[in-house]
Amino acid sequence: MNTLAAVMQLLVAVAFVSIPVVRHRFGPAAKAAAVAELRRQNVRPEVLDENRLRFDAGGHETAIPAAVAAVMTATAALNLAGAGLAQPLTWVFSSLVLLMNAGIVYSNLTAVKSVQAAFRRKNDPELARVEVAPFLKAAEGAFPRWVRAQTYVRNTTVFGGSAVALLAVTLA
């Protein structure tokens, strides 16, 4: 059962690494589409850089998924080695990953409201003028269609893989 948990944890690690890979590859196109939308709205595109708004895989968009992947890989290695720490670490980290991914899904589902609130918090009058829904739709439209399917597969892998890993170490 520890091998099953390890395989699931490695799949979760790969799923998390896919986030910055996709953003790195298609983030510049998303930014270009967002800039075009800002111009359509008569908002200076420079407002993005001035407020450090990014579409690529920089900063925490890479660090957090990479950290999750590293932790899941290390926990998988412990499971494969049959280490005593593997079970409690799997309970902790797989549970945290489930909660984190639920937060990511919620954030994606409420993106328009979240971005509107973030723009208001910036206290930038120009950001306050941005029509957020078309702005986000333009950026999202720059990603290939398969990215939406990849997001569903990633979420299914993370939720399912974490649940199976938890069950596997519990039954071991």
C-alpha positions as CSV (number, residue, x, y, z in Angstrom):
1,M,0.0,0.0,0.0
2,N,2.9,2.4,0.6
3,T,3.9,2.0,-3.1
4,L,0.4,3.0,-4.1
5,A,0.6,6.1,-1.8
6,A,4.0,6.9,-3.3
7,V,2.7,6.7,-6.9
8,M,-0.2,8.9,-6.1
9,Q,2.1,11.4,-4.4
10,L,4.3,11.5,-7.4
11,L,1.3,12.1,-9.7
12,V,0.3,15.0,-7.4
13,A,3.8,16.4,-7.6
14,V,3.7,16.3,-11.4
15,A,0.3,17.9,-11.4
16,F,1.6,20.8,-9.3
17,V,4.7,21.3,-11.5
18,S,2.4,21.6,-14.5
19,I,1.0,24.9,-13.2
20,P,4.2,27.0,-13.6
21,V,5.1,25.1,-16.8
22,V,1.9,26.2,-18.5
23,R,2.1,29.7,-17.1
24,H,5.7,30.0,-18.3
25,R,4.9,28.9,-21.8
26,F,1.7,30.9,-22.3
27,G,1.9,33.7,-19.7
28,P,3.4,36.2,-22.2
29,A,0.5,35.6,-24.6
30,A,-2.0,36.0,-21.7
31,K,-0.3,39.3,-20.8
32,A,-0.5,40.5,-24.4
33,A,-4.2,39.7,-24.5
34,A,-4.8,41.5,-21.2
35,V,-2.8,44.5,-22.4
36,A,-5.0,44.6,-25.6
37,E,-8.1,44.5,-23.4
38,L,-6.8,47.3,-21.2
39,R,-6.2,49.4,-24.3
40,R,-9.8,48.6,-25.4
41,Q,-11.0,49.9,-22.0
42,N,-8.8,53.0,-22.3
43,V,-6.7,52.0,-19.4
44,R,-2.9,52.4,-19.6
45,P,-1.3,48.9,-19.9
46,E,1.6,50.1,-17.8
47,V,-0.7,49.8,-14.8
48,L,0.0,46.0,-14.8
49,D,3.7,46.5,-14.3
50,E,3.3,49.4,-11.9
51,N,1.2,47.1,-9.6
52,R,3.3,44.0,-10.3
53,L,0.5,42.1,-11.9
54,R,1.9,39.1,-13.8
55,F,0.6,36.3,-16.0
56,D,3.8,34.3,-16.2
57,A,5.3,31.8,-13.8
58,G,7.4,34.2,-11.7
59,G,7.5,34.5,-8.0
60,H,5.0,32.6,-5.9
61,E,3.4,31.1,-9.1
62,T,6.5,28.9,-9.3
63,A,7.8,28.7,-5.8
64,I,4.6,27.3,-4.2
65,P,3.9,24.6,-6.8
66,A,7.6,23.6,-6.8
67,A,7.6,23.4,-3.0
68,V,4.4,21.3,-3.0
69,A,6.0,19.0,-5.6
70,A,9.2,18.7,-3.6
71,V,7.4,17.8,-0.4
72,M,5.2,15.3,-2.2
73,T,8.2,13.7,-3.9
74,A,10.1,13.5,-0.6
75,T,7.0,11.9,1.1
76,A,6.7,9.5,-1.8
77,A,10.4,8.5,-1.3
78,L,9.7,7.9,2.4
79,N,6.7,5.7,1.4
80,L,8.8,3.7,-1.1
81,A,11.5,3.2,1.6
82,G,8.9,2.0,4.1
83,A,10.0,4.7,6.6
84,G,8.0,5.1,9.8
85,L,7.6,8.8,9.2
86,A,5.9,8.1,5.8
87,Q,2.4,7.5,7.3
88,P,2.1,10.6,9.5
89,L,3.7,12.8,6.9
90,T,1.4,11.5,4.2
91,W,-1.6,12.3,6.5
92,V,-0.3,15.8,7.1
93,F,0.9,16.7,3.6
94,S,-1.8,15.0,1.5
95,S,-4.5,16.6,3.8
96,L,-2.8,20.0,3.3
97,V,-2.6,19.5,-0.5
98,L,-6.4,18.6,-0.5
99,L,-7.2,21.8,1.3
100,M,-4.8,23.9,-0.8
101,N,-6.3,22.6,-4.0
102,A,-9.8,23.3,-2.8
103,G,-8.6,26.9,-2.2
104,I,-7.2,27.0,-5.7
105,V,-10.5,25.8,-7.2
106,Y,-12.5,28.3,-5.1
107,S,-10.1,31.1,-6.2
108,N,-10.6,30.1,-9.9
109,L,-14.4,30.0,-9.5
110,T,-14.5,33.4,-7.8
111,A,-11.7,35.0,-9.9
112,V,-13.7,38.0,-11.0
113,K,-14.7,39.0,-7.5
114,S,-11.3,38.3,-6.1
115,V,-9.5,40.4,-8.7
116,Q,-12.0,43.2,-8.3
117,A,-11.3,43.2,-4.5
118,A,-7.6,43.1,-5.1
119,F,-7.7,46.0,-7.5
120,R,-9.7,48.0,-4.9
121,R,-7.2,47.2,-2.2
122,K,-4.4,48.6,-4.4
123,N,-6.0,52.1,-4.2
124,D,-5.0,52.8,-7.8
125,P,-7.7,54.8,-9.6
126,E,-6.7,53.4,-12.9
127,L,-7.0,49.8,-11.7
128,A,-10.4,50.7,-10.3
129,R,-11.6,51.5,-13.8
130,V,-10.7,48.1,-15.2
131,E,-13.7,46.0,-16.2
132,V,-12.4,42.8,-14.6
133,A,-14.5,40.1,-16.3
134,P,-13.5,41.0,-19.9
135,F,-9.9,41.6,-18.7
136,L,-9.7,38.1,-17.3
137,K,-11.6,36.5,-20.2
138,A,-9.0,38.0,-22.6
139,A,-6.1,36.7,-20.6
140,E,-7.7,33.2,-20.3
141,G,-8.5,33.2,-24.0
142,A,-4.8,33.4,-24.8
143,F,-4.2,30.0,-23.3
144,P,-4.8,27.0,-25.7
145,R,-8.1,25.2,-25.3
146,W,-6.4,22.1,-23.9
147,V,-5.3,24.1,-20.9
148,R,-8.9,23.9,-19.6
149,A,-8.9,20.1,-19.9
150,Q,-5.4,20.0,-18.3
151,T,-6.8,22.0,-15.3
152,Y,-9.6,19.5,-14.9
153,V,-7.1,16.6,-15.1
154,R,-4.8,18.3,-12.7
155,N,-7.5,18.9,-10.1
156,T,-8.8,15.4,-10.5
157,T,-5.3,14.0,-10.0
158,V,-4.6,16.2,-7.0
159,F,-7.9,15.4,-5.3
160,G,-8.0,11.8,-6.2
161,G,-4.3,11.1,-5.8
162,S,-4.3,12.7,-2.3
163,A,-7.4,10.8,-1.2
164,V,-6.0,7.5,-2.5
165,A,-2.6,8.2,-0.8
166,L,-4.4,8.9,2.5
167,L,-6.5,5.8,2.2
168,A,-3.4,3.7,1.2
169,V,-1.4,4.7,4.2
170,T,-4.4,4.3,6.5
171,L,-4.9,0.7,5.3
172,A,-1.2,-0.2,5.3
